[in-house]
Amino acid sequence: IEPRKLPKRELEASADLRSTAYLVKSIEIFKEAEVWKNLRKHAEKLKVMRICDAGQTDKINKESYFDSTEIGLSQFGYNIPNWLTKKVLVSKIKSLEKSQIYYGNKVVKLLNYADRSLVKLSDGKIISTKLIVGADGKNSDIRFLSNIKIKKWDDVQDAIAFVTTHEKE
């Protein structure tokens, strides 16, 4: 169930231009799912991680560097553009015999039973399923509709993600 259509190109307005760092165990899952060969050519090795603490100031108070070779790895994993990961995974899902993707919909109601769940979509369609995976972000509708409680706290941390392009490639 996907609220937005999949972008056809990287720079299309609906494309998620962020990237995600997938650690080695995640790459193993991509290999098992037979999608790694399509992701690998766009993956950038994650050899060093840098963590900065600026606290409440604009000045970095503390920095830590972690090098993958310190623990005997050539890399921690790979950074892969989100739009590409989604494109490859959607292609894999579409290739599976009993799979279906519902675009332009959200889950608006969820009923859980011992042997199945019923999911009502924003277009009124009702789906019966044995497994629901809530991969819909920090304000998850699936979590809310499932009455899964969470604890929140503000640890005064922020992250910045951005993409730049240049007129000369």
CNS distance restraints for C-alpha pairs under 8 A (distance, minus, plus):
assign (resid   1 and name CA) (resid 101 and name CA) 5.73 0.50 0.50
assign (resid   1 and name CA) (resid 102 and name CA) 4.72 0.50 0.50
assign (resid   1 and name CA) (resid 103 and name CA) 6.18 0.50 0.50
assign (resid   1 and name CA) (resid 104 and name CA) 7.98 0.50 0.50
assign (resid   1 and name CA) (resid 105 and name CA) 6.29 0.50 0.50
assign (resid   1 and name CA) (resid 106 and name CA) 6.65 0.50 0.50
assign (resid   1 and name CA) (resid 107 and name CA) 7.56 0.50 0.50
assign (resid   2 and name CA) (resid 101 and name CA) 6.98 0.50 0.50
assign (resid   2 and name CA) (resid 102 and name CA) 5.93 0.50 0.50
assign (resid   2 and name CA) (resid 103 and name CA) 4.80 0.50 0.50
assign (resid   2 and name CA) (resid 104 and name CA) 6.15 0.50 0.50
assign (resid   2 and name CA) (resid 105 and name CA) 6.03 0.50 0.50
assign (resid   2 and name CA) (resid 106 and name CA) 6.94 0.50 0.50
assign (resid   3 and name CA) (resid 103 and name CA) 5.63 0.50 0.50
assign (resid   3 and name CA) (resid 104 and name CA) 4.30 0.50 0.50
assign (resid   3 and name CA) (resid 105 and name CA) 4.70 0.50 0.50
assign (resid   3 and name CA) (resid 106 and name CA) 5.66 0.50 0.50
assign (resid   4 and name CA) (resid  14 and name CA) 7.84 0.50 0.50
assign (resid   4 and name CA) (resid 103 and name CA) 6.10 0.50 0.50
assign (resid   4 and name CA) (resid 104 and name CA) 5.34 0.50 0.50
assign (resid   4 and name CA) (resid 105 and name CA) 7.77 0.50 0.50
assign (resid   5 and name CA) (resid  14 and name CA) 7.98 0.50 0.50
assign (resid   5 and name CA) (resid 103 and name CA) 5.92 0.50 0.50
assign (resid   5 and name CA) (resid 104 and name CA) 6.64 0.50 0.50
assign (resid   6 and name CA) (resid  14 and name CA) 7.73 0.50 0.50
assign (resid   6 and name CA) (resid  15 and name CA) 7.69 0.50 0.50
assign (resid   6 and name CA) (resid  86 and name CA) 7.97 0.50 0.50
assign (resid   6 and name CA) (resid  87 and name CA) 6.96 0.50 0.50
assign (resid   7 and name CA) (resid  12 and name CA) 6.08 0.50 0.50
assign (resid   7 and name CA) (resid  13 and name CA) 7.90 0.50 0.50
assign (resid   7 and name CA) (resid  14 and name CA) 6.03 0.50 0.50
assign (resid   7 and name CA) (resid  15 and name CA) 5.56 0.50 0.50
assign (resid   7 and name CA) (resid  83 and name CA) 7.57 0.50 0.50
assign (resid   7 and name CA) (resid  87 and name CA) 7.97 0.50 0.50
assign (resid   8 and name CA) (resid  12 and name CA) 7.16 0.50 0.50
assign (resid   9 and name CA) (resid  15 and name CA) 7.51 0.50 0.50
assign (resid  10 and name CA) (resid  15 and name CA) 6.02 0.50 0.50
assign (resid  10 and name CA) (resid  17 and name CA) 7.34 0.50 0.50
assign (resid  10 and name CA) (resid  83 and name CA) 6.58 0.50 0.50
assign (resid  10 and name CA) (resid  84 and name CA) 7.61 0.50 0.50
assign (resid  11 and name CA) (resid  15 and name CA) 6.32 0.50 0.50
assign (resid  11 and name CA) (resid  17 and name CA) 7.73 0.50 0.50
assign (resid  15 and name CA) (resid  83 and name CA) 5.70 0.50 0.50
assign (resid  16 and name CA) (resid  82 and name CA) 5.90 0.50 0.50
assign (resid  16 and name CA) (resid  83 and name CA) 5.18 0.50 0.50
assign (resid  17 and name CA) (resid  81 and name CA) 6.60 0.50 0.50
assign (resid  17 and name CA) (resid  82 and name CA) 6.43 0.50 0.50
assign (resid  17 and name CA) (resid  83 and name CA) 6.36 0.50 0.50
assign (resid  17 and name CA) (resid 162 and name CA) 7.73 0.50 0.50
assign (resid  17 and name CA) (resid 163 and name CA) 6.51 0.50 0.50
assign (resid  18 and name CA) (resid  81 and name CA) 6.04 0.50 0.50
assign (resid  18 and name CA) (resid  82 and name CA) 5.76 0.50 0.50
assign (resid  18 and name CA) (resid  83 and name CA) 7.80 0.50 0.50
assign (resid  18 and name CA) (resid 161 and name CA) 6.57 0.50 0.50
assign (resid  18 and name CA) (resid 162 and name CA) 6.67 0.50 0.50
assign (resid  18 and name CA) (resid 163 and name CA) 6.95 0.50 0.50
assign (resid  19 and name CA) (resid  79 and name CA) 6.24 0.50 0.50
assign (resid  19 and name CA) (resid  80 and name CA) 5.33 0.50 0.50
assign (resid  19 and name CA) (resid  81 and name CA) 4.06 0.50 0.50
assign (resid  19 and name CA) (resid  82 and name CA) 4.90 0.50 0.50
assign (resid  20 and name CA) (resid  79 and name CA) 5.46 0.50 0.50
assign (resid  20 and name CA) (resid  80 and name CA) 5.60 0.50 0.50
assign (resid  20 and name CA) (resid  81 and name CA) 6.45 0.50 0.50
assign (resid  20 and name CA) (resid  82 and name CA) 6.31 0.50 0.50
assign (resid  21 and name CA) (resid  46 and name CA) 7.40 0.50 0.50
assign (resid  21 and name CA) (resid  77 and name CA) 6.79 0.50 0.50
assign (resid  21 and name CA) (resid  78 and name CA) 5.56 0.50 0.50
assign (resid  21 and name CA) (resid  79 and name CA) 4.26 0.50 0.50
assign (resid  21 and name CA) (resid  80 and name CA) 6.54 0.50 0.50
assign (resid  22 and name CA) (resid  26 and name CA) 5.66 0.50 0.50
assign (resid  22 and name CA) (resid  27 and name CA) 6.57 0.50 0.50
assign (resid  22 and name CA) (resid  77 and name CA) 5.45 0.50 0.50
assign (resid  22 and name CA) (resid  78 and name CA) 5.35 0.50 0.50
assign (resid  22 and name CA) (resid  79 and name CA) 6.18 0.50 0.50
assign (resid  22 and name CA) (resid  80 and name CA) 7.50 0.50 0.50
assign (resid  23 and name CA) (resid  27 and name CA) 6.53 0.50 0.50
assign (resid  23 and name CA) (resid  76 and name CA) 5.58 0.50 0.50
assign (resid  23 and name CA) (resid  77 and name CA) 4.03 0.50 0.50
assign (resid  23 and name CA) (resid  78 and name CA) 6.48 0.50 0.50
assign (resid  24 and name CA) (resid  28 and name CA) 6.43 0.50 0.50
assign (resid  24 and name CA) (resid  76 and name CA) 6.11 0.50 0.50
assign (resid  24 and name CA) (resid  77 and name CA) 4.73 0.50 0.50
assign (resid  24 and name CA) (resid  78 and name CA) 7.77 0.50 0.50
assign (resid  25 and name CA) (resid  29 and name CA) 6.61 0.50 0.50
assign (resid  26 and name CA) (resid  30 and name CA) 6.38 0.50 0.50
assign (resid  27 and name CA) (resid  31 and name CA) 6.22 0.50 0.50
assign (resid  27 and name CA) (resid  36 and name CA) 7.12 0.50 0.50
assign (resid  27 and name CA) (resid  77 and name CA) 7.19 0.50 0.50
assign (resid  27 and name CA) (resid  78 and name CA) 7.91 0.50 0.50
assign (resid  28 and name CA) (resid  32 and name CA) 6.25 0.50 0.50
assign (resid  29 and name CA) (resid  33 and name CA) 6.13 0.50 0.50
assign (resid  30 and name CA) (resid  34 and name CA) 6.20 0.50 0.50
assign (resid  30 and name CA) (resid  35 and name CA) 5.42 0.50 0.50
assign (resid  30 and name CA) (resid  36 and name CA) 5.01 0.50 0.50
assign (resid  31 and name CA) (resid  35 and name CA) 6.04 0.50 0.50
assign (resid  31 and name CA) (resid  36 and name CA) 4.93 0.50 0.50
assign (resid  31 and name CA) (resid  37 and name CA) 7.63 0.50 0.50
assign (resid  35 and name CA) (resid  39 and name CA) 6.57 0.50 0.50
assign (resid  35 and name CA) (resid  88 and name CA) 6.75 0.50 0.50
assign (resid  35 and name CA) (resid  89 and name CA) 7.13 0.50 0.50
assign (resid  35 and name CA) (resid  92 and name CA) 7.21 0.50 0.50
assign (resid  36 and name CA) (resid  40 and name CA) 5.67 0.50 0.50
assign (resid  37 and name CA) (resid  41 and name CA) 7.35 0.50 0.50
assign (resid  38 and name CA) (resid  88 and name CA) 6.85 0.50 0.50
assign (resid  39 and name CA) (resid  43 and name CA) 6.25 0.50 0.50
assign (resid  39 and name CA) (resid  80 and name CA) 7.37 0.50 0.50
assign (resid  39 and name CA) (resid  84 and name CA) 7.38 0.50 0.50
assign (resid  39 and name CA) (resid  85 and name CA) 6.78 0.50 0.50
assign (resid  39 and name CA) (resid  88 and name CA) 7.25 0.50 0.50
assign (resid  42 and name CA) (resid  80 and name CA) 6.47 0.50 0.50
assign (resid  42 and name CA) (resid  81 and name CA) 7.61 0.50 0.50
assign (resid  43 and name CA) (resid  78 and name CA) 5.67 0.50 0.50
assign (resid  43 and name CA) (resid  79 and name CA) 5.56 0.50 0.50
assign (resid  43 and name CA) (resid  80 and name CA) 4.81 0.50 0.50
assign (resid  43 and name CA) (resid  81 and name CA) 7.69 0.50 0.50
assign (resid  44 and name CA) (resid  78 and name CA) 5.28 0.50 0.50
assign (resid  44 and name CA) (resid  79 and name CA) 5.08 0.50 0.50
assign (resid  44 and name CA) (resid  80 and name CA) 6.59 0.50 0.50
assign (resid  45 and name CA) (resid  75 and name CA) 6.10 0.50 0.50
assign (resid  45 and name CA) (resid  76 and name CA) 7.71 0.50 0.50
assign (resid  45 and name CA) (resid  77 and name CA) 6.13 0.50 0.50
assign (resid  45 and name CA) (resid  78 and name CA) 4.51 0.50 0.50
assign (resid  45 and name CA) (resid  79 and name CA) 6.38 0.50 0.50
assign (resid  46 and name CA) (resid  75 and name CA) 5.37 0.50 0.50
assign (resid  46 and name CA) (resid  76 and name CA) 5.53 0.50 0.50
assign (resid  46 and name CA) (resid  77 and name CA) 5.27 0.50 0.50
assign (resid  46 and name CA) (resid  78 and name CA) 4.99 0.50 0.50
assign (resid  46 and name CA) (resid  79 and name CA) 6.29 0.50 0.50
assign (resid  47 and name CA) (resid  67 and name CA) 6.03 0.50 0.50
assign (resid  47 and name CA) (resid  68 and name CA) 5.33 0.50 0.50
assign (resid  47 and name CA) (resid  69 and name CA) 7.81 0.50 0.50
assign (resid  47 and name CA) (resid  74 and name CA) 6.78 0.50 0.50
assign (resid  47 and name CA) (resid  75 and name CA) 4.34 0.50 0.50
assign (resid  47 and name CA) (resid  76 and name CA) 5.88 0.50 0.50
assign (resid  47 and name CA) (resid  77 and name CA) 7.53 0.50 0.50
assign (resid  48 and name CA) (resid  65 and name CA) 6.77 0.50 0.50
assign (resid  48 and name CA) (resid  66 and name CA) 5.50 0.50 0.50
assign (resid  48 and name CA) (resid  67 and name CA) 4.57 0.50 0.50
assign (resid  48 and name CA) (resid  68 and name CA) 6.16 0.50 0.50
assign (resid  48 and name CA) (resid  75 and name CA) 7.62 0.50 0.50
assign (resid  48 and name CA) (resid  76 and name CA) 7.70 0.50 0.50
assign (resid  49 and name CA) (resid  65 and name CA) 5.71 0.50 0.50
assign (resid  49 and name CA) (resid  66 and name CA) 5.10 0.50 0.50
assign (resid  49 and name CA) (resid  67 and name CA) 6.66 0.50 0.50
assign (resid  50 and name CA) (resid  63 and name CA) 6.95 0.50 0.50
assign (resid  50 and name CA) (resid  64 and name CA) 5.73 0.50 0.50
assign (resid  50 and name CA) (resid  65 and name CA) 4.62 0.50 0.50
assign (resid  50 and name CA) (resid  66 and name CA) 6.50 0.50 0.50
assign (resid  51 and name CA) (resid  63 and name CA) 5.66 0.50 0.50
assign (resid  51 and name CA) (resid  64 and name CA) 5.20 0.50 0.50
assign (resid  51 and name CA) (resid  65 and name CA) 6.52 0.50 0.50
assign (resid  52 and name CA) (resid  60 and name CA) 6.41 0.50 0.50
assign (resid  52 and name CA) (resid  61 and name CA) 7.56 0.50 0.50
assign (resid  52 and name CA) (resid  62 and name CA) 5.81 0.50 0.50
assign (resid  52 and name CA) (resid  63 and name CA) 4.46 0.50 0.50
assign (resid  52 and name CA) (resid  64 and name CA) 6.53 0.50 0.50
assign (resid  53 and name CA) (resid  60 and name CA) 5.76 0.50 0.50
assign (resid  53 and name CA) (resid  61 and name CA) 5.67 0.50 0.50
assign (resid  53 and name CA) (resid  62 and name CA) 5.13 0.50 0.50
assign (resid  53 and name CA) (resid  63 and name CA) 6.33 0.50 0.50
assign (resid  54 and name CA) (resid  58 and name CA) 6.27 0.50 0.50
assign (resid  54 and name CA) (resid  59 and name CA) 5.59 0.50 0.50
assign (resid  54 and name CA) (resid  60 and name CA) 4.19 0.50 0.50
assign (resid  54 and name CA) (resid  61 and name CA) 5.14 0.50 0.50
assign (resid  54 and name CA) (resid  62 and name CA) 6.96 0.50 0.50
assign (resid  55 and name CA) (resid  60 and name CA) 7.67 0.50 0.50
assign (resid  55 and name CA) (resid  61 and name CA) 7.10 0.50 0.50
assign (resid  55 and name CA) (resid 156 and name CA) 7.76 0.50 0.50
assign (resid  66 and name CA) (resid  70 and name CA) 7.63 0.50 0.50
assign (resid  67 and name CA) (resid  71 and name CA) 7.81 0.50 0.50
assign (resid  68 and name CA) (resid  72 and name CA) 6.61 0.50 0.50
assign (resid  68 and name CA) (resid  73 and name CA) 5.10 0.50 0.50
assign (resid  68 and name CA) (resid  74 and name CA) 5.98 0.50 0.50
assign (resid  68 and name CA) (resid  75 and name CA) 5.09 0.50 0.50
assign (resid  68 and name CA) (resid  76 and name CA) 5.60 0.50 0.50
assign (resid  69 and name CA) (resid  73 and name CA) 5.03 0.50 0.50
assign (resid  69 and name CA) (resid  74 and name CA) 5.80 0.50 0.50
assign (resid  69 and name CA) (resid  75 and name CA) 7.24 0.50 0.50
assign (resid  80 and name CA) (resid  84 and name CA) 7.39 0.50 0.50
assign (resid  80 and name CA) (resid  85 and name CA) 6.85 0.50 0.50
assign (resid  81 and name CA) (resid  85 and name CA) 6.41 0.50 0.50
assign (resid  82 and name CA) (resid  86 and name CA) 6.13 0.50 0.50
assign (resid  83 and name CA) (resid  87 and name CA) 6.18 0.50 0.50
assign (resid  84 and name CA) (resid  88 and name CA) 6.13 0.50 0.50
assign (resid  85 and name CA) (resid  89 and name CA) 6.08 0.50 0.50
assign (resid  86 and name CA) (resid  90 and name CA) 5.93 0.50 0.50
assign (resid  87 and name CA) (resid  91 and name CA) 6.18 0.50 0.50
assign (resid  88 and name CA) (resid  92 and name CA) 6.32 0.50 0.50
assign (resid  89 and name CA) (resid  93 and name CA) 6.18 0.50 0.50
assign (resid  90 and name CA) (resid  94 and name CA) 6.11 0.50 0.50
assign (resid  91 and name CA) (resid  95 and name CA) 6.36 0.50 0.50
assign (resid  92 and name CA) (resid  96 and name CA) 6.77 0.50 0.50
assign (resid  93 and name CA) (resid  99 and name CA) 6.27 0.50 0.50
assign (resid  93 and name CA) (resid 100 and name CA) 7.59 0.50 0.50
assign (resid  94 and name CA) (resid  99 and name CA) 6.31 0.50 0.50
assign (resid  94 and name CA) (resid 100 and name CA) 6.68 0.50 0.50
assign (resid  94 and name CA) (resid 101 and name CA) 7.54 0.50 0.50
assign (resid  95 and name CA) (resid  99 and name CA) 7.87 0.50 0.50
assign (resid 105 and name CA) (resid 121 and name CA) 6.02 0.50 0.50
assign (resid 105 and name CA) (resid 122 and name CA) 5.47 0.50 0.50
assign (resid 105 and name CA) (resid 123 and name CA) 6.60 0.50 0.50
assign (resid 106 and name CA) (resid 121 and name CA) 5.54 0.50 0.50
assign (resid 106 and name CA) (resid 122 and name CA) 5.33 0.50 0.50
assign (resid 107 and name CA) (resid 119 and name CA) 6.55 0.50 0.50
assign (resid 107 and name CA) (resid 120 and name CA) 5.85 0.50 0.50
assign (resid 107 and name CA) (resid 121 and name CA) 4.63 0.50 0.50
assign (resid 107 and name CA) (resid 122 and name CA) 6.18 0.50 0.50
assign (resid 107 and name CA) (resid 141 and name CA) 7.03 0.50 0.50
assign (resid 107 and name CA) (resid 142 and name CA) 7.28 0.50 0.50
assign (resid 108 and name CA) (resid 119 and name CA) 7.71 0.50 0.50
assign (resid 108 and name CA) (resid 120 and name CA) 5.75 0.50 0.50
assign (resid 108 and name CA) (resid 121 and name CA) 5.57 0.50 0.50
assign (resid 108 and name CA) (resid 122 and name CA) 5.79 0.50 0.50
assign (resid 108 and name CA) (resid 141 and name CA) 7.85 0.50 0.50
assign (resid 108 and name CA) (resid 145 and name CA) 7.93 0.50 0.50
assign (resid 109 and name CA) (resid 119 and name CA) 5.92 0.50 0.50
assign (resid 109 and name CA) (resid 120 and name CA) 4.96 0.50 0.50
assign (resid 109 and name CA) (resid 121 and name CA) 7.13 0.50 0.50
assign (resid 109 and name CA) (resid 145 and name CA) 6.61 0.50 0.50
assign (resid 110 and name CA) (resid 117 and name CA) 7.01 0.50 0.50
assign (resid 110 and name CA) (resid 118 and name CA) 5.78 0.50 0.50
assign (resid 110 and name CA) (resid 119 and name CA) 4.76 0.50 0.50
assign (resid 110 and name CA) (resid 120 and name CA) 6.33 0.50 0.50
assign (resid 110 and name CA) (resid 142 and name CA) 7.82 0.50 0.50
assign (resid 110 and name CA) (resid 145 and name CA) 6.00 0.50 0.50
assign (resid 110 and name CA) (resid 146 and name CA) 6.98 0.50 0.50
assign (resid 111 and name CA) (resid 117 and name CA) 5.52 0.50 0.50
assign (resid 111 and name CA) (resid 118 and name CA) 5.07 0.50 0.50
assign (resid 111 and name CA) (resid 119 and name CA) 6.59 0.50 0.50
assign (resid 112 and name CA) (resid 116 and name CA) 6.40 0.50 0.50
assign (resid 112 and name CA) (resid 117 and name CA) 4.36 0.50 0.50
assign (resid 112 and name CA) (resid 118 and name CA) 6.49 0.50 0.50
assign (resid 112 and name CA) (resid 146 and name CA) 7.99 0.50 0.50
assign (resid 113 and name CA) (resid 117 and name CA) 5.61 0.50 0.50
assign (resid 115 and name CA) (resid 130 and name CA) 6.60 0.50 0.50
assign (resid 116 and name CA) (resid 128 and name CA) 6.62 0.50 0.50
assign (resid 116 and name CA) (resid 129 and name CA) 5.51 0.50 0.50
assign (resid 116 and name CA) (resid 130 and name CA) 4.49 0.50 0.50
assign (resid 116 and name CA) (resid 131 and name CA) 7.34 0.50 0.50
assign (resid 117 and name CA) (resid 128 and name CA) 5.72 0.50 0.50
assign (resid 117 and name CA) (resid 129 and name CA) 5.37 0.50 0.50
assign (resid 117 and name CA) (resid 130 and name CA) 6.12 0.50 0.50
assign (resid 117 and name CA) (resid 131 and name CA) 7.42 0.50 0.50
assign (resid 117 and name CA) (resid 132 and name CA) 7.77 0.50 0.50
assign (resid 118 and name CA) (resid 126 and name CA) 6.61 0.50 0.50
assign (resid 118 and name CA) (resid 127 and name CA) 5.63 0.50 0.50
assign (resid 118 and name CA) (resid 128 and name CA) 4.63 0.50 0.50
assign (resid 118 and name CA) (resid 129 and name CA) 6.49 0.50 0.50
assign (resid 119 and name CA) (resid 126 and name CA) 5.52 0.50 0.50
assign (resid 119 and name CA) (resid 127 and name CA) 5.10 0.50 0.50
assign (resid 119 and name CA) (resid 128 and name CA) 6.41 0.50 0.50
assign (resid 119 and name CA) (resid 129 and name CA) 7.77 0.50 0.50
assign (resid 120 and name CA) (resid 124 and name CA) 6.21 0.50 0.50
assign (resid 120 and name CA) (resid 125 and name CA) 5.85 0.50 0.50
assign (resid 120 and name CA) (resid 126 and name CA) 4.46 0.50 0.50
assign (resid 120 and name CA) (resid 127 and name CA) 6.48 0.50 0.50
assign (resid 121 and name CA) (resid 125 and name CA) 5.35 0.50 0.50
assign (resid 121 and name CA) (resid 126 and name CA) 6.28 0.50 0.50
assign (resid 121 and name CA) (resid 127 and name CA) 7.97 0.50 0.50
assign (resid 134 and name CA) (resid 140 and name CA) 6.89 0.50 0.50
assign (resid 134 and name CA) (resid 141 and name CA) 7.88 0.50 0.50
assign (resid 134 and name CA) (resid 142 and name CA) 5.33 0.50 0.50
assign (resid 134 and name CA) (resid 143 and name CA) 6.73 0.50 0.50
assign (resid 135 and name CA) (resid 140 and name CA) 7.52 0.50 0.50
assign (resid 136 and name CA) (resid 140 and name CA) 5.10 0.50 0.50
assign (resid 136 and name CA) (resid 141 and name CA) 7.03 0.50 0.50
assign (resid 136 and name CA) (resid 142 and name CA) 7.35 0.50 0.50
assign (resid 139 and name CA) (resid 143 and name CA) 8.00 0.50 0.50
assign (resid 140 and name CA) (resid 144 and name CA) 6.28 0.50 0.50
assign (resid 141 and name CA) (resid 145 and name CA) 5.95 0.50 0.50
assign (resid 142 and name CA) (resid 146 and name CA) 5.96 0.50 0.50
assign (resid 143 and name CA) (resid 147 and name CA) 6.21 0.50 0.50
assign (resid 143 and name CA) (resid 148 and name CA) 5.32 0.50 0.50
assign (resid 143 and name CA) (resid 149 and name CA) 7.92 0.50 0.50
assign (resid 144 and name CA) (resid 148 and name CA) 6.26 0.50 0.50
assign (resid 144 and name CA) (resid 149 and name CA) 7.98 0.50 0.50
